[in-house]
Amino acid sequence: MLDLLIRGGWVVDGTGSPAFRADVAAKENQLHLLRGASEGVESAETVDAAGMVVAPGFIDVHTHSGLVLLADPHNEPKTRQGVTTEVIGVDGLGYAPLSSCNMQLMLIRNSGLDGYPDIDYAWSSISEYLDRFSRKVSNNVSYLIPNSCLRAEAVGWDNRPPSLIELRRMQDMIMEGMSQGAIGLSTGLAYPPGSFADTEELVELCK
């Protein structure tokens, strides 16, 4: 018996191919396309999708949900639009890795973009931050390491080039963050302190 059968919809599979008729079956956390008739197939739950489109979950690659999602775990405005994955930490802005002092400064500076919800901010590392989302919010989350966090922690908030030691510390923080689950690095050169980074610095961080 299937866990779920979505019957009668137009399937758009995300490959760029034209929509096609098929039923979608779910069993034990795996999806299957049923291109033939599914009459008589037993399922614990059946959804009539006639006249509707069935598609994979959407990935929102530019969001400022890194705090709001923790305050509103159901995230219905996105979830009801079919968004299943959100990429946070965009524009070089985010909230890990950060010391408590830099956290407060970042929260105040970015509140116009990210809000400042009433939640517990007792994390410092990327692993601790990502743990706040894992199996606790409706959407999957992918995190980009913000260069503003790196600069705040290694250089401070001054508009100056990093020393070699500070640059190496930022590189170490990137390697550590990637090992803790981050998917990459983000920049946003209109937002301090990330805006103080020059091209040479960003090239070294990307290495």
C-alpha positions as CSV (number, residue, x, y, z in Angstrom):
1,M,0.0,0.0,0.0
2,L,1.2,3.5,-0.8
3,D,1.5,6.2,1.8
4,L,0.2,8.9,-0.6
5,L,-1.2,9.0,-4.1
6,I,-1.6,12.3,-6.0
7,R,-3.9,11.5,-8.9
8,G,-4.9,13.3,-12.1
9,G,-2.5,16.3,-12.2
10,W,-0.2,17.8,-14.7
11,V,3.4,17.0,-13.7
12,V,6.0,19.7,-14.2
13,D,9.3,18.0,-13.1
14,G,11.7,21.0,-13.1
15,T,13.8,19.7,-16.0
16,G,12.4,22.1,-18.6
17,S,10.4,19.4,-20.2
18,P,6.7,20.0,-21.1
19,A,4.1,19.2,-18.5
20,F,2.8,15.6,-18.7
21,R,0.0,13.6,-17.2
22,A,1.0,11.3,-14.4
23,D,0.1,10.3,-10.9
24,V,2.6,10.7,-8.2
25,A,3.0,8.1,-5.5
26,A,4.9,8.3,-2.2
27,K,6.0,5.3,-0.2
28,E,8.5,5.2,2.6
29,N,9.9,8.6,1.8
30,Q,10.4,7.9,-1.9
31,L,8.4,9.4,-4.8
32,H,7.4,7.4,-7.9
33,L,5.8,8.5,-11.2
34,L,2.9,6.4,-12.3
35,R,2.3,7.1,-16.0
36,G,-0.3,4.3,-16.4
37,A,-3.7,4.0,-14.8
38,S,-3.6,3.9,-11.1
39,E,-7.1,2.7,-10.5
40,G,-7.2,0.0,-7.9
41,V,-3.9,1.1,-6.4
42,E,-4.4,1.3,-2.6
43,S,-3.1,4.3,-0.7
44,A,-3.4,5.5,2.9
45,E,-4.2,9.0,1.5
46,T,-5.3,10.1,-2.0
47,V,-5.3,13.6,-3.3
48,D,-7.4,14.6,-6.4
49,A,-5.1,16.9,-8.4
50,A,-7.3,17.1,-11.5
51,G,-6.8,20.4,-13.2
52,M,-3.8,21.2,-11.1
53,V,0.0,21.2,-11.4
54,V,2.1,18.8,-9.4
55,A,5.7,19.9,-9.1
56,P,8.8,19.4,-6.9
57,G,9.2,21.8,-4.0
58,F,10.6,25.2,-5.0
59,I,14.0,26.5,-3.8
60,D,14.0,30.1,-2.8
61,V,17.6,31.1,-3.4
62,H,17.5,34.6,-1.9
63,T,15.6,35.0,1.4
64,H,15.9,37.0,4.5
65,S,14.2,34.3,6.6
66,G,17.2,33.5,8.9
67,L,15.4,34.8,12.0
68,V,11.8,35.0,11.0
69,L,11.7,31.3,10.3
70,L,12.8,30.6,13.8
71,A,10.1,32.8,15.2
72,D,7.4,31.3,12.8
73,P,8.4,27.7,12.2
74,H,5.4,26.9,10.0
75,N,6.4,29.7,7.6
76,E,3.0,29.5,5.9
77,P,3.6,32.4,3.5
78,K,6.3,30.4,1.8
79,T,5.1,26.9,2.5
80,R,1.7,27.5,0.9
81,Q,3.5,28.8,-2.2
82,G,5.3,25.5,-2.6
83,V,8.7,26.6,-1.2
84,T,10.4,23.7,0.5
85,T,14.0,25.0,0.7
86,E,15.2,28.4,1.7
87,V,18.8,29.7,1.2
88,I,19.7,32.0,4.0
89,G,22.8,34.0,4.9
90,V,22.6,35.9,1.5
91,D,24.0,39.4,0.8
92,G,26.9,38.7,3.1
93,L,24.5,39.1,6.0
94,G,23.7,36.6,8.7
95,Y,24.0,35.4,12.2
96,A,26.8,32.8,12.4
97,P,29.5,32.5,13.3
98,L,29.2,35.4,15.7
99,S,30.2,36.2,19.2
100,S,27.4,37.6,21.5
101,C,28.7,41.1,21.2
102,N,28.8,41.0,17.4
103,M,25.4,39.3,17.4
104,Q,23.8,42.3,19.0
105,L,25.4,44.7,16.6
106,M,24.4,42.6,13.6
107,L,20.8,42.2,14.8
108,I,20.4,46.0,15.2
109,R,22.1,46.8,11.9
110,N,20.1,44.2,9.9
111,S,16.7,44.6,11.6
112,G,15.3,46.4,8.6
113,L,15.9,43.4,6.4
114,D,15.6,40.5,8.7
115,G,13.4,41.8,11.5
116,Y,14.4,41.4,15.1
117,P,12.0,38.7,16.5
118,D,11.7,37.8,20.2
119,I,13.7,34.5,20.1
120,D,16.6,32.9,22.0
121,Y,19.8,34.1,20.3
122,A,22.1,31.8,22.4
123,W,24.2,30.4,19.5
124,S,27.6,31.3,18.1
125,S,28.7,28.6,15.7
126,I,27.2,27.6,12.4
127,S,26.4,24.2,13.7
128,E,24.5,25.6,16.6
129,Y,22.6,27.9,14.4
130,L,21.7,25.2,11.8
131,D,20.6,23.0,14.7
132,R,17.8,25.6,15.5
133,F,16.2,24.7,12.1
134,S,16.8,21.0,11.8
135,R,13.5,19.1,12.1
136,K,12.0,22.2,13.9
137,V,10.8,24.3,10.9
138,S,8.6,23.5,7.9
139,N,11.3,24.2,5.3
140,N,14.7,22.9,4.5
141,V,17.4,25.5,5.1
142,S,20.7,26.0,3.3
143,Y,23.2,28.4,4.7
144,L,25.7,30.7,3.0
145,I,28.5,31.9,5.3
146,P,28.2,35.8,5.3
147,N,31.5,37.7,4.8
148,S,30.1,40.3,7.2
149,C,30.2,37.8,10.0
150,L,33.7,36.8,9.1
151,R,34.9,40.4,9.1
152,A,33.1,41.3,12.3
153,E,34.8,38.3,14.1
154,A,38.3,38.5,12.6
155,V,38.8,42.2,11.7
156,G,36.1,44.1,13.6
157,W,33.8,46.8,12.1
158,D,36.6,49.1,10.8
159,N,37.0,50.0,7.2
160,R,40.5,48.6,6.6
161,P,42.2,45.7,4.9
162,P,42.7,42.6,7.0
163,S,46.1,41.6,8.2
164,L,47.5,38.3,7.0
165,I,46.6,36.7,10.3
166,E,43.1,38.1,10.1
167,L,42.7,36.8,6.6
168,R,43.9,33.3,7.6
169,R,41.4,33.4,10.5
170,M,38.5,34.2,8.1
171,Q,39.6,31.3,5.8
172,D,39.7,29.0,8.8
173,M,36.2,30.1,9.8
174,I,35.0,29.3,6.3
175,M,36.5,25.8,6.3
176,E,35.1,25.1,9.7
177,G,31.7,26.5,8.7
178,M,31.6,24.3,5.6
179,S,32.4,21.3,7.7
180,Q,29.5,22.2,9.9
181,G,27.0,22.3,7.1
182,A,27.2,25.6,5.2
183,I,27.0,25.4,1.4
184,G,29.2,28.4,0.5
185,L,30.1,32.0,1.0
186,S,28.0,35.1,0.4
187,T,28.9,38.7,-0.1
188,G,26.9,41.9,-0.3
189,L,29.1,44.8,-0.9
190,A,26.6,47.4,0.1
191,Y,26.4,46.2,3.7
192,P,29.1,46.9,6.3
193,P,31.3,45.4,7.5
194,G,31.3,43.1,4.5
195,S,31.3,46.2,2.2
196,F,34.8,47.0,3.4
197,A,36.2,43.9,1.7
198,D,38.1,44.5,-1.6
199,T,38.3,42.1,-4.5
200,E,41.6,40.7,-3.4
201,E,40.2,39.8,0.0
202,L,37.2,38.1,-1.5
203,V,39.4,36.1,-3.9
204,E,41.4,34.8,-1.0
205,L,38.3,33.9,0.9
206,C,36.9,32.0,-2.0
207,K,40.1,30.0,-2.2
